[in-house]
Each structure stands twice: as structure tokens, then as C-alpha cells.
């Protein structure tokens, strides 16, 4: 659903910040790989093995939540609420009915990383400034390219592009502040779009429970309620000195956030570890020239992005997805960092030869082990005379490329951690 609060005078000088939050990301990835799971109650377990009762729920699909299954719940408890479909039998009254059962899958971080990298590529291609917060969320600053008159269309286009190019759904919030954009993205899940324009932020926040204010977790929320502060509006009207006495400087911060006062800029977390582009075929193809033409185009695009970012790269790789959704990666490491578009194309095409006769759904090109220093790149002469070696079935990215979660005050995970609750 799209949502725009009643319009007020627009101000082009305000930041235009977008928060992208993937919906039930782990479950969405499993459905991407196994389309038959679409619409079914699905639980993805951390520390869980097929047929086992150990582990914890990392993600529960919205259908599974209707049975009471929640993130961080023990798998054993989840199974009491939602038995495994494999254990169901409609002809045995002592065994759960299939209609009252669901599917369980084991967390596959490598696969989720590959899907997250595709989402990340869309985000970086859409905005110049991106802050990757975790595997399933990020902030974008599009102030220089999107007017407030265009904000809703931008958010809708971004959602559509992620859906069409990657195959997973995202909820998007657009606001003039980071904290408000994050709340907006969660306001109409799943598959939501909420735009909070300048001048609307405080009225948008006012009726929300106080724990939805940025940096207010469960512990702080309980303390605030003991002070008679139930909503963001109550917090905005509270005595700021009293809050400071109780919570220190953070008391003043959460008071400001509740009032819609948040001027933090969107700042990237470190340099990217890789740059990549991927493209899916309308129909799977085994035509060698179609595959080579697509890889040539992707290689040129990736090389140009690296040049624009003044990035050298030491590893060149490809990704090939074969039906139904089997992901294969190949990479070749160079003796030192280079910046050479022709070399990216040559190496990518050489790696693609292994899949010459295979039917392929999607191909991608990636450069990694990036170097942003001013040092001179390795000479081509040195490269041509070296035994570069290659690594088969390597995934040249890690969860950290789309990770590094922000702390939620004294109540949330520490920076750099990813909590089970983030995979909502």
C-alpha cells in the first residue's frame, strides 16, 4: 500500500531520506529459491537442522505469525504452535492437519548474502549516498536528485525495481530525517510505502507508542511509562530537563527525535568491499552468445562504476544462476590491484566458458578486494606473466558488506551485531 499524509507546504531545502527495509528477508530468500513456499507458513531457524527441534526462529513469515510464531522464539516452542508440514496427516486425527502446519528451513547465510548484494546494487545505483545498516535495511540520501513532489514516485519506483530485479519485497519510508524515515518504513508493512513530508514529522510520530522513537528500546520505554510518557507525543511534550536528569544526554536526544528534530546526515559505513552488476534473462537461455553479450555489458558497467569511485580491484568474478535457482560463483585473483575495463571483460568471459552449454537464468560480474589508496596499480606486464590462479565456487562477499547494525541505545544490539529481531 502507498501512504501519504495530508499535504502541507513543501520545502525543497529539507533532506529527502529514504529507509529501505526488506520484508521477512530470510523467508523471502527461501521463497525465491523455492517458489512453492509462497503463501505458506514458513519459519527459518538459526541453529536449526531439518527435522530437529533445536535452535531459534530467525524469521517467521507473516503466515507463520498468524499461528503465534515470533522471531527469537525457540524452535521447540514454534513447533508446538505450528507443526512441520512433513509431520502432518489429514487421515490421522492424532496428527496435525496440513492446513494447521507449516514449513521449516535452515538459515543459509551465503545464499542470503548473494540476494542482499543484488539489493545493495540497486540501492547504490539509485542513490549516491547509501548507509548499509544490516543485511536487510539501508538509508539513502536522495536530496540532490529528488524533490518532495517526486518523493512518493521515487519510493514506488525503488520498490518496483527491487521486486523486478531481485524478486523480493521491500517496505520504504521517506522523510526529512533518518529516524522518521525508519519509522515510516515500518508503518505499513509488508510491502509498504509511507511518505512523511517536511512539517509533518511531529504529527506523524505523536500517536505512536513511545518505544517506536529512535533510541528508545524496551527498558527505556518501561522507565518512560513509569514517568507517565506513553506515546511519542507525550515524550515531545515532556520536560526535557527531567528527561536529562533521568537518562543523561540521551534523554535530550530522544526528546528531539520525538519532536521530529533529527539533522543527522546519511553517512556510508566505510568503503564498499565489492562492486557488482547482475542481470536476469526474461527466459532462461543456453545461447552462448546471449550470455557473453550480457556479461560484456555488465563488465563494462562494473568497470565504469569502479572508475567513477577511483577504486582499484584485485579480484574479478562472475555469478551464474541456473534453474531452478542454483547460484554458482567463479573468481580470479590478480597479483595486485588494477583498474582496467578490458581486463574485467576478458576475465569475466573466460570464467563464463565453464557454463557455455548450461541453461542460465541470470548472470553477474563483480570486482572485489577493492583498493581506494593512491598507490599505483599493478602493471599489466606483471599480470600477464603471472600465474593468477582462480577460486571456484567462491562467494566474494560477506554479510558485512550489507551489515553492521546500529545500536538502539542501551536496549538494542551493539554496533556491528545483527539481532534476530532485525529479520522482521
NORWO-V45613 format. One record per pair of residues at least 6 apart in sequence whose C-alpha atoms are under 7 Angstrom apart, sorted by the first residue. I is the first residue (numbers start at 1). J is the second residue. Records with the same first field share a line. If there is no record, write none. Layout:
I->J ; J
This chain:
1->191 ; 192 ; 193
2->192 ; 193 ; 194
3->193 ; 194 ; 195
4->194 ; 195 ; 196
5->195 ; 196
8->199
10->148 ; 198
11->198
12->147 ; 148
14->176 ; 198
15->143 ; 176 ; 177
16->141 ; 142 ; 143 ; 174 ; 175 ; 176
17->139 ; 140 ; 141 ; 142 ; 174 ; 175 ; 176 ; 177 ; 178 ; 181
18->139 ; 140 ; 141 ; 172 ; 173 ; 174 ; 175 ; 181
19->138 ; 139 ; 140 ; 172 ; 173 ; 174 ; 181 ; 182 ; 185
20->137 ; 138 ; 139 ; 170 ; 171 ; 172 ; 173 ; 185
21->136 ; 137 ; 138 ; 170 ; 171 ; 172 ; 185
22->136 ; 137 ; 169 ; 170 ; 171
23->169 ; 170 ; 171 ; 190 ; 191 ; 424
24->59 ; 61 ; 423 ; 424
25->136 ; 423
26->44 ; 59 ; 112 ; 423
27->42 ; 44 ; 59 ; 61
28->168
29->112
31->37 ; 38
32->167
33->325
40->63 ; 102
41->61 ; 63 ; 64 ; 102 ; 103
42->60 ; 61 ; 64 ; 102 ; 103 ; 104
43->57 ; 59 ; 60 ; 61 ; 64 ; 103 ; 104 ; 105
44->57 ; 58 ; 59 ; 60 ; 104 ; 105 ; 106 ; 107
45->55 ; 56 ; 57 ; 58 ; 105 ; 106 ; 107
46->55 ; 56 ; 57 ; 58 ; 106 ; 107
47->54 ; 55 ; 56
48->54 ; 55 ; 106
49->106
50->105 ; 106
53->75 ; 76
54->75 ; 76
55->74 ; 75
56->72 ; 73 ; 74 ; 75
57->70 ; 71 ; 72 ; 73 ; 74 ; 75
58->71 ; 72 ; 420 ; 423
59->71 ; 423 ; 424
60->69 ; 70 ; 71
67->81 ; 82
68->81
69->78 ; 81
71->420 ; 421
72->420 ; 421
82->100 ; 101 ; 102
83->96 ; 101 ; 102
84->101 ; 102 ; 103 ; 104
85->98 ; 101 ; 102 ; 103
88->95 ; 96 ; 97 ; 98 ; 101
89->95 ; 96 ; 97 ; 98
90->97 ; 98
113->398 ; 399
116->135 ; 402
118->166
119->162 ; 166
121->276 ; 277
122->162
124->130
127->140 ; 141 ; 142
129->140 ; 141 ; 266 ; 268
130->138 ; 139 ; 140 ; 141 ; 268
131->138 ; 139 ; 140 ; 266 ; 267 ; 268 ; 269
132->138 ; 139 ; 268 ; 269 ; 402 ; 403
133->402 ; 403 ; 404 ; 405 ; 406
134->402 ; 403 ; 404 ; 405 ; 418
135->399 ; 402 ; 403
139->266
140->266
141->266
152->195
155->172 ; 193
159->170
162->168 ; 169
163->169
169->191
170->191
171->185 ; 189 ; 190 ; 191 ; 192 ; 193
172->185 ; 192 ; 193 ; 194
173->181 ; 182 ; 184 ; 185 ; 193 ; 194 ; 195
174->181 ; 184 ; 194 ; 195 ; 196
175->181 ; 195 ; 196 ; 197
176->197 ; 198
177->262 ; 263
178->264
179->214 ; 257
180->201
183->212
184->194
185->192 ; 193 ; 194
201->260
202->258 ; 259 ; 260
205->232 ; 233 ; 258
206->231 ; 232 ; 233
207->231 ; 232 ; 233
208->231 ; 232
209->230 ; 231 ; 232
210->221 ; 230 ; 231 ; 232
211->217 ; 218 ; 221
213->232 ; 254 ; 257 ; 258
214->254 ; 257
215->254 ; 408 ; 409
216->408 ; 409
217->408 ; 411 ; 412
218->411
219->411
229->235
232->258
233->258
235->255 ; 258
236->255 ; 258 ; 259
240->252 ; 255
243->251 ; 252
244->251 ; 252
256->262
272->401
273->368 ; 369 ; 370 ; 401
274->366 ; 367 ; 368 ; 369 ; 370
275->302 ; 366 ; 367 ; 368
276->302 ; 365 ; 366 ; 367
277->298 ; 302 ; 364 ; 365 ; 366
278->298 ; 363 ; 364 ; 365
279->362 ; 363 ; 364
280->361 ; 362 ; 363
281->361 ; 362
283->361
284->359 ; 360 ; 361
285->359 ; 360 ; 361
286->357 ; 358 ; 359 ; 360
288->356 ; 357
292->349
295->349 ; 363 ; 364 ; 365
296->345
298->364 ; 365
299->344 ; 345 ; 365
300->341 ; 345
302->366
303->341 ; 344
306->312
310->372
311->370 ; 371 ; 372
312->337 ; 338 ; 339 ; 370 ; 371 ; 372
313->337 ; 338 ; 339 ; 367 ; 368 ; 369 ; 370 ; 371
314->333 ; 334 ; 336 ; 337 ; 338 ; 368 ; 369 ; 370
315->331 ; 332 ; 333 ; 334 ; 367 ; 368 ; 369
316->331 ; 332 ; 333 ; 344 ; 347 ; 348 ; 366 ; 367 ; 368
317->330 ; 331 ; 332 ; 348 ; 365 ; 366 ; 367
318->329 ; 330 ; 331 ; 348 ; 351 ; 364 ; 365 ; 366
319->328 ; 329 ; 330 ; 363 ; 364 ; 365
320->327 ; 328 ; 329 ; 360 ; 362 ; 363 ; 364
321->327 ; 328 ; 360 ; 361 ; 362 ; 363
322->359 ; 360 ; 361
323->360 ; 361
328->393
329->392 ; 393 ; 394 ; 395
330->351 ; 391 ; 392 ; 393 ; 394
331->390 ; 391 ; 392 ; 394
332->388 ; 389 ; 390 ; 391
333->388 ; 389 ; 390
334->383 ; 388
335->383 ; 388
336->378
337->371 ; 377 ; 378
338->377 ; 378
348->365
368->396
404->415 ; 416 ; 417
405->415 ; 416 ; 417 ; 418
406->415 ; 416
407->413 ; 414 ; 415
413->419
